[in-house]
Amino acid sequence: MATVTAPNRSIIGWLLVAGGVLQVVGAVVHFANDGNFGAIYAISNIAIGVAFVLMIAWIAVTTVSRIAYFVAAVGWLLLALTSLIDLGLIGQVGLYLAIIGSVFSGVIVLSTRPFSQRSDIIFFVALVLGAIDLLLSQNSNVPSIVEFVVVIVFGVALAAAGILMVRRR
């Protein structure tokens, strides 16, 4: 049985904080049309993907949770790659793997409570907001301010969940 120790939880928490903060920075840079926001999103997606990989190793106790974390990790890491280069269909598969894996992982975290009650709930909300953001990115009819606000709230919620994971004693 996997146990979540303080160092393991802290590493996952700091990766989620980094991913959330970089999502916010990427959204601001993208909205201001200034700089290479693709690289910022790539680093953020790598941090989120690595956090899911570590959740497979340190938190997952059932096959269902391992599958959920694996699907989310593959999806976010493919998103990181497609932030930098166009992979065509593989990028679309990565996008939908990230959506499905994130929501499924959020439900697993919410039901198993591996961190703390508050961080689990905020992490679930952040993952649902991340899935909504990824879905909005596929629709060109969505106003950019709506997508901007969703990304900002997603990043703040992800960073807040990470901070609560680190602060748990």
Backbone torsions as a table, in degrees:
resi	resn	phi	psi	omega
1	MET	NA	131.6	-179.8
2	ALA	-79.1	137.6	176.3
3	THR	-118.1	146.5	179.9
4	VAL	-97.5	103.7	178.0
5	THR	-87.5	167.3	-177.9
6	ALA	-60.2	-44.3	178.2
7	PRO	-64.4	-39.4	178.7
8	ASN	-63.2	-46.0	179.8
9	ARG	-63.3	-38.1	-180.0
10	SER	-65.8	-41.2	179.7
11	ILE	-63.9	-46.1	177.9
12	ILE	-62.1	-43.3	179.7
13	GLY	-61.2	-45.1	-179.5
14	TRP	-67.1	-35.0	175.5
15	LEU	-63.9	-39.7	178.4
16	LEU	-69.8	-36.1	175.3
17	VAL	-62.1	-46.7	179.1
18	ALA	-61.5	-43.9	178.5
19	GLY	-61.7	-42.5	-179.8
20	GLY	-67.1	-45.2	180.0
21	VAL	-63.8	-41.3	179.4
22	LEU	-69.3	-29.2	173.3
23	GLN	-62.8	-43.7	179.3
24	VAL	-64.9	-45.5	179.1
25	VAL	-62.1	-43.1	178.3
26	GLY	-62.2	-39.0	178.8
27	ALA	-66.3	-41.4	179.9
28	VAL	-66.5	-44.3	179.5
29	VAL	-64.6	-41.6	179.2
30	HIS	-65.1	-44.4	-178.7
31	PHE	-65.3	-33.9	179.7
32	ALA	-83.0	-3.4	-177.1
33	ASN	52.4	45.6	-175.9
34	ASP	-135.9	110.9	174.1
35	GLY	99.1	-177.8	-176.5
36	ASN	-95.1	87.3	-178.9
37	PHE	-74.0	-20.8	178.5
38	GLY	-62.5	-40.8	178.7
39	ALA	-68.1	-37.2	178.5
40	ILE	-65.3	-45.3	176.8
41	TYR	-63.7	-35.6	179.3
42	ALA	-63.1	-45.4	179.1
43	ILE	-64.9	-40.5	177.6
44	SER	-62.4	-45.4	-179.4
45	ASN	-66.6	-33.5	175.2
46	ILE	-64.5	-43.8	179.4
47	ALA	-61.5	-43.5	179.5
48	ILE	-66.8	-42.6	179.0
49	GLY	-62.9	-42.5	178.4
50	VAL	-66.2	-36.3	176.0
51	ALA	-60.5	-41.0	177.4
52	PHE	-67.6	-36.9	176.4
53	VAL	-61.6	-43.8	178.5
54	LEU	-67.5	-31.0	175.8
55	MET	-66.0	-33.3	175.2
56	ILE	-62.1	-45.6	-175.2
57	ALA	-74.2	-37.4	-169.1
58	TRP	-108.0	-22.1	-173.1
59	ILE	-113.3	-38.4	-171.9
60	ALA	-62.4	126.3	178.1
61	VAL	-115.8	-16.0	179.4
62	THR	-121.3	162.8	178.5
63	THR	-64.7	-37.5	179.7
64	VAL	-62.2	-43.4	179.8
65	SER	-68.6	-37.0	177.0
66	ARG	-62.2	-42.1	179.1
67	ILE	-64.0	-44.9	-179.4
68	ALA	-60.8	-48.0	-179.8
69	TYR	-65.8	-36.1	179.1
70	PHE	-65.7	-45.2	179.7
71	VAL	-62.0	-43.3	178.7
72	ALA	-64.2	-42.9	-179.3
73	ALA	-62.6	-46.6	178.8
74	VAL	-61.6	-43.2	-179.7
75	GLY	-61.8	-48.3	-178.1
76	TRP	-68.3	-36.3	178.4
77	LEU	-70.3	-34.7	173.9
78	LEU	-67.9	-35.7	175.2
79	LEU	-62.4	-37.8	178.0
80	ALA	-62.4	-41.8	179.6
81	LEU	-67.5	-40.9	-179.3
82	THR	-76.4	-11.1	172.5
83	SER	-69.4	-23.9	-176.8
84	LEU	-103.7	-38.7	-179.9
85	ILE	-132.4	153.0	-179.5
86	ASP	-84.3	117.6	-180.0
87	LEU	-104.3	2.9	177.7
88	GLY	65.1	-123.3	-176.4
89	LEU	-63.9	-34.8	179.2
90	ILE	-63.7	-36.1	176.3
91	GLY	-64.0	-40.3	177.5
92	GLN	-66.6	-39.8	176.5
93	VAL	-62.6	-42.8	177.1
94	GLY	-60.7	-39.8	179.0
95	LEU	-61.0	-49.0	-177.9
96	TYR	-73.4	-29.0	172.4
97	LEU	-65.4	-39.8	178.2
98	ALA	-65.0	-40.3	179.4
99	ILE	-64.4	-53.5	-176.7
100	ILE	-65.8	-45.4	-179.5
101	GLY	-64.2	-37.8	179.9
102	SER	-66.5	-47.4	-179.6
103	VAL	-64.9	-44.1	179.3
104	PHE	-63.1	-41.7	177.6
105	SER	-65.9	-38.2	176.9
106	GLY	-61.1	-41.0	177.7
107	VAL	-65.5	-40.9	178.6
108	ILE	-63.3	-46.2	179.3
109	VAL	-62.6	-41.2	-179.8
110	LEU	-65.3	-35.1	-177.6
111	SER	-84.6	-29.5	-178.0
112	THR	-96.4	-18.5	177.8
113	ARG	51.6	60.0	-177.6
114	PRO	-76.1	-18.6	-176.0
115	PHE	-106.8	-94.8	173.8
116	SER	-143.9	163.4	-174.1
117	GLN	-59.2	-47.5	-178.9
118	ARG	-66.1	-45.4	-178.4
119	SER	-67.7	-33.6	177.8
120	ASP	-64.9	-42.9	-179.8
121	ILE	-67.5	-44.8	179.9
122	ILE	-66.3	-37.0	176.9
123	PHE	-63.6	-41.0	176.8
124	PHE	-61.5	-47.5	179.5
125	VAL	-61.5	-41.4	179.1
126	ALA	-62.8	-41.5	-179.5
127	LEU	-68.4	-36.1	175.7
128	VAL	-66.1	-42.4	176.7
129	LEU	-63.4	-37.1	176.4
130	GLY	-63.2	-40.1	177.6
131	ALA	-65.6	-40.5	177.4
132	ILE	-63.4	-42.3	178.3
133	ASP	-60.9	-43.6	179.9
134	LEU	-65.7	-37.1	176.2
135	LEU	-67.5	-40.2	178.5
136	LEU	-64.4	-31.0	-179.2
137	SER	-67.4	-16.2	179.9
138	GLN	-91.6	-6.5	-178.0
139	ASN	-111.2	116.2	-178.1
140	SER	-79.0	-7.5	-180.0
141	ASN	-86.9	-4.2	-179.2
142	VAL	-80.2	129.8	176.9
143	PRO	-61.0	143.4	-175.8
144	SER	-64.1	-28.9	179.6
145	ILE	-67.6	-33.5	178.1
146	VAL	-66.5	-46.8	178.9
147	GLU	-63.9	-38.3	177.9
148	PHE	-60.2	-46.7	-179.0
149	VAL	-65.3	-40.8	179.8
150	VAL	-64.6	-41.5	178.9
151	VAL	-64.8	-42.5	179.5
152	ILE	-62.0	-47.0	-179.5
153	VAL	-65.4	-39.2	176.7
154	PHE	-60.6	-48.3	-179.2
155	GLY	-63.4	-42.0	179.3
156	VAL	-66.2	-42.3	179.7
157	ALA	-66.1	-40.3	178.9
158	LEU	-64.9	-43.5	178.0
159	ALA	-65.3	-39.7	178.4
160	ALA	-63.9	-42.4	177.3
161	ALA	-62.2	-42.1	178.2
162	GLY	-63.0	-42.0	178.4
163	ILE	-63.5	-42.2	178.4
164	LEU	-66.1	-32.7	176.5
165	MET	-66.6	-39.7	-179.9
166	VAL	-70.4	-38.6	-174.5
167	ARG	-76.8	-16.2	-178.1
168	ARG	-63.9	136.0	-179.1
169	ARG	-103.0	NA	NA
